[in-house]
Amino acid sequence: MSIHERIREIRQALGLSQAKFAKDISISSGYVAGLELGNRKVNDRMIKLICTQYNVNEAWLRDGTGEMLRSASDSRLERIIALFHQLEPAFQDYILEQTDRLLALQNRRAQGGSHAKQLKSMGCLPKRNAAHGFFLNHFLFCRGTQECFGLTMPPV
């Protein structure tokens, strides 16, 4: 199977029209048709776009090895690594420090600590039913302090 046929297989497996597939990766539907028919060259940029947009295994797209789609955990890890490398060293250190603190918090919670009690003991005012979004949004409902739940904001 050629790379052109694998592109068609991806699109069909995802249940996408050529128009929707094209829109998602910012090309024309005519270009998609040309790719699928083998009338257009598939360059590295196009491969990266398809793999990123649709969580496609790059090795599978290039030569058919492995599974068509990457697992969700693989793509999350790759995204974290890519973002981490874009940060300045001071912010990389901050991320590592906060990750250590989040793991410690997770371990305390696993040992039976109440989420609400921990928040109150740290001087935070949680929104009702905010537990799922807490770690991303907790600074929005802290009392203006720079430290909440052991997570310290980096200097600006």
Secondary structure, DSSP 8 states (H G I E B T S, - for coil): --HHHHHHHHHHHTT--HHHHHHHTTS-HHHHHHHHHT-S---HHHHHHHHHHHTB-HHHHHH--S-SB--HHHHHHHHHHHHHHHS-HHHHHHHHHHHHHHHHHHHHHHTT--HHHHHHHTTB---TT-GGGHHHHGGGGB-S-SEETTEE----
